[in-house]
Amino acid sequence: MAFSGCSTDTDNGFNDSQLTLWKDVFGPDENHGSRANFCNTSTWGGRQSAGDYYFSLTSLTYGETLHVKKVSIRY
């Protein structure tokens, strides 16, 4: 996954964000770990098993809202 055009709702600008990858399964969703993203590429390594995935924004260094112009997903 890659981000480009990142900004936040603060004058400090964008530094980094923490993202968590989840697999949507019956019951509690599977947590596949967290990665820092500096408005570039984050990878969870190797191949993930087939299924539906989503990521959540866990934290930002500055601000409370992350704005991203483009998100690219590769698989």
N, CA and C atoms as an extended XYZ file, in Angstrom:
225
Properties=species:S:1:pos:R:3:atomname:S:1:resname:S:1:resid:I:1 pbc="F F F"
N         0.848       -1.152        0.000 N   MET     1
C         0.000        0.000        0.000 CA  MET     1
C         0.901        1.223        0.000 C   MET     1
N         0.516        2.242       -0.769 N   ALA     2
C         1.302        3.468       -0.834 CA  ALA     2
C         0.385        4.676       -0.723 C   ALA     2
N         0.840        5.678        0.006 N   PHE     3
C         0.166        6.964        0.118 CA  PHE     3
C         0.951        8.003       -0.667 C   PHE     3
N         0.262        9.005       -1.211 N   SER     4
C         0.933       10.177       -1.769 CA  SER     4
C         0.056       11.396       -1.531 C   SER     4
N         0.687       12.563       -1.440 N   GLY     5
C        -0.042       13.803       -1.200 CA  GLY     5
C        -0.611       13.910        0.194 C   GLY     5
N         0.171       13.605        1.204 N   CYS     6
C        -0.311       13.576        2.593 CA  CYS     6
C        -0.257       14.952        3.252 C   CYS     6
N        -1.281       15.245        4.036 N   SER     7
C        -1.305       16.443        4.868 CA  SER     7
C        -2.205       16.173        6.065 C   SER     7
N        -2.113       17.035        7.046 N   THR     8
C        -2.950       16.906        8.237 CA  THR     8
C        -3.645       18.237        8.513 C   THR     8
N        -4.433       18.264        9.566 N   ASP     9
C        -5.193       19.451        9.937 CA  ASP     9
C        -4.422       20.356       10.894 C   ASP     9
N        -3.095       20.380       10.800 N   THR    10
C        -2.282       21.195       11.690 CA  THR    10
C        -1.213       21.941       10.899 C   THR    10
N        -0.721       23.022       11.449 N   ASP    11
C         0.342       23.798       10.802 CA  ASP    11
C         1.682       23.064       10.821 C   ASP    11
N         1.811       22.034       11.642 N   ASN    12
C         3.056       21.266       11.709 CA  ASN    12
C         3.260       20.390       10.475 C   ASN    12
N         2.217       20.187        9.681 N   GLY    13
C         2.325       19.360        8.479 CA  GLY    13
C         2.296       17.881        8.798 C   GLY    13
N         2.558       17.079        7.778 N   PHE    14
C         2.540       15.627        7.934 CA  PHE    14
C         3.936       15.122        8.248 C   PHE    14
N         4.051       14.246        9.224 N   ASN    15
C         5.319       13.593        9.531 CA  ASN    15
C         5.185       12.094        9.283 C   ASN    15
N         4.318       11.442       10.010 N   ASP    16
C         4.081       10.014        9.803 CA  ASP    16
C         2.752        9.604       10.416 C   ASP    16
N         2.291        8.442        9.972 N   SER    17
C         1.067        7.856       10.513 CA  SER    17
C         1.331        6.398       10.830 C   SER    17
N         0.533        5.841       11.685 N   GLN    18
C         0.615        4.420       12.037 CA  GLN    18
C        -0.624        3.746       11.472 C   GLN    18
N        -0.426        2.687       10.665 N   LEU    19
C        -1.520        1.966       10.028 CA  LEU    19
C        -1.550        0.527       10.504 C   LEU    19
N        -2.735       -0.024       10.686 N   THR    20
C        -2.904       -1.423       11.054 CA  THR    20
C        -3.696       -2.116        9.959 C   THR    20
N        -3.218       -3.284        9.525 N   LEU    21
C        -3.898       -4.080        8.503 CA  LEU    21
C        -4.768       -5.125        9.185 C   LEU    21
N        -6.023       -5.207        8.744 N   TRP    22
C        -6.986       -6.148        9.304 CA  TRP    22
C        -7.540       -7.042        8.209 C   TRP    22
N        -7.816       -8.294        8.546 N   LYS    23
C        -8.517       -9.200        7.647 CA  LYS    23
C        -9.929       -9.380        8.183 C   LYS    23
N       -10.906       -9.142        7.320 N   ASP    24
C       -12.313       -9.253        7.682 CA  ASP    24
C       -12.699      -10.731        7.702 C   ASP    24
N       -12.965      -11.255        8.880 N   VAL    25
C       -13.344      -12.665        9.041 CA  VAL    25
C       -14.569      -12.747        9.935 C   VAL    25
N       -15.222      -13.899        9.937 N   PHE    26
C       -16.349      -14.122       10.839 CA  PHE    26
C       -15.807      -14.146       12.259 C   PHE    26
N       -16.381      -13.377       13.139 N   GLY    27
C       -15.872      -13.245       14.500 CA  GLY    27
C       -14.946      -12.043       14.552 C   GLY    27
N       -14.095      -11.969       15.556 N   PRO    28
C       -13.170      -10.833       15.624 CA  PRO    28
C       -12.234      -10.819       14.405 C   PRO    28
N       -12.080       -9.660       13.775 N   ASP    29
C       -11.193       -9.552       12.623 CA  ASP    29
C        -9.749       -9.812       13.030 C   ASP    29
N        -8.965      -10.349       12.083 N   GLU    30
C        -7.569      -10.705       12.342 CA  GLU    30
C        -6.677       -9.479       12.175 C   GLU    30
N        -5.886       -9.186       13.199 N   ASN    31
C        -4.918       -8.098       13.161 CA  ASN    31
C        -3.637       -8.622       12.523 C   ASN    31
N        -3.213       -7.999       11.421 N   HIS    32
C        -1.996       -8.416       10.719 CA  HIS    32
C        -0.833       -7.483       10.990 C   HIS    32
N        -0.922       -6.685       12.035 N   GLY    33
C         0.191       -5.851       12.464 CA  GLY    33
C         0.092       -4.412       12.004 C   GLY    33
N         0.952       -3.589       12.597 N   SER    34
C         0.983       -2.153       12.310 CA  SER    34
C         2.300       -1.775       11.656 C   SER    34
N         2.245       -0.718       10.834 N   ARG    35
C         3.421       -0.189       10.155 CA  ARG    35
C         3.352        1.332       10.177 C   ARG    35
N         4.526        1.953       10.263 N   ALA    36
C         4.617        3.403       10.116 CA  ALA    36
C         4.576        3.733        8.634 C   ALA    36
N         3.911        4.838        8.290 N   ASN    37
C         3.870        5.295        6.910 CA  ASN    37
C         4.272        6.765        6.887 C   ASN    37
N         5.267        7.088        6.065 N   PHE    38
C         5.791        8.442        5.960 CA  PHE    38
C         5.367        9.090        4.635 C   PHE    38
N         4.147        8.800        4.202 N   CYS    39
C         3.607        9.215        2.906 CA  CYS    39
C         4.412        8.543        1.795 C   CYS    39
N         4.565        7.251        1.953 N   ASN    40
C         5.268        6.413        0.983 CA  ASN    40
C         4.633        5.029        1.012 C   ASN    40
N         5.421        4.001        0.840 N   THR    41
C         4.918        2.630        0.784 CA  THR    41
C         5.045        1.935        2.136 C   THR    41
N         3.988        1.261        2.549 N   SER    42
C         4.004        0.371        3.709 CA  SER    42
C         3.758       -1.039        3.192 C   SER    42
N         4.526       -1.992        3.694 N   THR    43
C         4.333       -3.370        3.247 CA  THR    43
C         4.209       -4.286        4.457 C   THR    43
N         3.399       -5.293        4.307 N   TRP    44
C         3.220       -6.288        5.357 CA  TRP    44
C         3.948       -7.568        4.982 C   TRP    44
N         4.777       -7.517        3.963 N   GLY    45
C         5.645       -8.621        3.574 CA  GLY    45
C         4.920       -9.868        3.128 C   GLY    45
N         5.567      -10.599        2.248 N   GLY    46
C         5.025      -11.868        1.788 CA  GLY    46
C         3.627      -11.745        1.215 C   GLY    46
N         3.019      -12.860        1.009 N   ARG    47
C         1.661      -12.880        0.478 CA  ARG    47
C         0.679      -13.071        1.617 C   ARG    47
N        -0.379      -12.300        1.570 N   GLN    48
C        -1.460      -12.476        2.531 CA  GLN    48
C        -2.420      -13.507        1.944 C   GLN    48
N        -3.065      -14.269        2.792 N   SER    49
C        -4.038      -15.252        2.308 CA  SER    49
C        -5.228      -14.529        1.677 C   SER    49
N        -5.954      -15.222        0.814 N   ALA    50
C        -7.107      -14.636        0.134 CA  ALA    50
C        -8.129      -14.154        1.151 C   ALA    50
N        -8.838      -13.090        0.813 N   GLY    51
C        -9.870      -12.581        1.698 CA  GLY    51
C       -10.047      -11.089        1.532 C   GLY    51
N       -10.882      -10.514        2.365 N   ASP    52
C       -11.143       -9.077        2.361 CA  ASP    52
C       -10.325       -8.427        3.470 C   ASP    52
N        -9.603       -7.374        3.109 N   TYR    53
C        -8.732       -6.665        4.046 CA  TYR    53
C        -9.098       -5.194        4.093 C   TYR    53
N        -8.744       -4.558        5.187 N   TYR    54
C        -8.867       -3.115        5.310 CA  TYR    54
C        -7.780       -2.639        6.253 C   TYR    54
N        -7.469       -1.363        6.217 N   PHE    55
C        -6.500       -0.831        7.159 CA  PHE    55
C        -7.140        0.286        7.960 C   PHE    55
N        -6.625        0.483        9.161 N   SER    56
C        -7.117        1.552       10.018 CA  SER    56
C        -5.961        2.478       10.374 C   SER    56
N        -6.277        3.737       10.529 N   LEU    57
C        -5.309        4.738       10.968 CA  LEU    57
C        -5.267        4.678       12.488 C   LEU    57
N        -4.120        4.300       13.027 N   THR    58
C        -3.982        4.132       14.467 CA  THR    58
C        -3.543        5.417       15.156 C   THR    58
N        -2.622        6.167       14.510 N   SER    59
C        -2.151        7.410       15.106 CA  SER    59
C        -1.489        8.297       14.062 C   SER    59
N        -1.387        9.577       14.405 N   LEU    60
C        -0.661       10.580       13.622 CA  LEU    60
C         0.316       11.274       14.552 C   LEU    60
N         1.485       11.665       14.026 N   THR    61
C         2.421       12.426       14.849 CA  THR    61
C         1.857       13.806       15.139 C   THR    61
N         1.297       14.468       14.109 N   TYR    62
C         0.706       15.793       14.278 CA  TYR    62
C        -0.725       15.781       13.744 C   TYR    62
N        -1.612       16.419       14.464 N   GLY    63
C        -2.982       16.572       13.996 CA  GLY    63
C        -3.890       15.421       14.374 C   GLY    63
N        -5.145       15.582       13.965 N   GLU    64
C        -6.157       14.566       14.248 CA  GLU    64
C        -6.779       13.999       12.985 C   GLU    64
N        -6.549       14.648       11.840 N   THR    65
C        -7.138       14.218       10.576 CA  THR    65
C        -6.041       14.074        9.524 C   THR    65
N        -6.043       12.954        8.823 N   LEU    66
C        -5.082       12.710        7.744 CA  LEU    66
C        -5.792       12.869        6.410 C   LEU    66
N        -5.207       13.657        5.523 N   HIS    67
C        -5.702       13.837        4.159 CA  HIS    67
C        -4.683       13.200        3.220 C   HIS    67
N        -5.149       12.320        2.350 N   VAL    68
C        -4.276       11.634        1.392 CA  VAL    68
C        -4.874       11.803        0.011 C   VAL    68
N        -4.079       12.297       -0.945 N   LYS    69
C        -4.593       12.494       -2.301 CA  LYS    69
C        -4.728       11.193       -3.064 C   LYS    69
N        -3.840       10.238       -2.805 N   LYS    70
C        -3.881        8.980       -3.547 CA  LYS    70
C        -3.442        7.818       -2.658 C   LYS    70
N        -4.201        6.729       -2.728 N   VAL    71
C        -3.855        5.476       -2.052 CA  VAL    71
C        -3.746        4.414       -3.134 C   VAL    71
N        -2.607        3.726       -3.183 N   SER    72
C        -2.393        2.633       -4.145 CA  SER    72
C        -2.243        1.328       -3.381 C   SER    72
N        -2.967        0.321       -3.814 N   ILE    73
C        -2.893       -0.990       -3.192 CA  ILE    73
C        -2.317       -1.963       -4.221 C   ILE    73
N        -1.307       -2.727       -3.825 N   ARG    74
C        -0.726       -3.737       -4.706 CA  ARG    74
C        -0.864       -5.101       -4.054 C   ARG    74
N        -1.153       -6.077       -4.876 N   TYR    75
C        -1.253       -7.449       -4.355 CA  TYR    75
C        -0.835       -8.427       -5.407 C   TYR    75
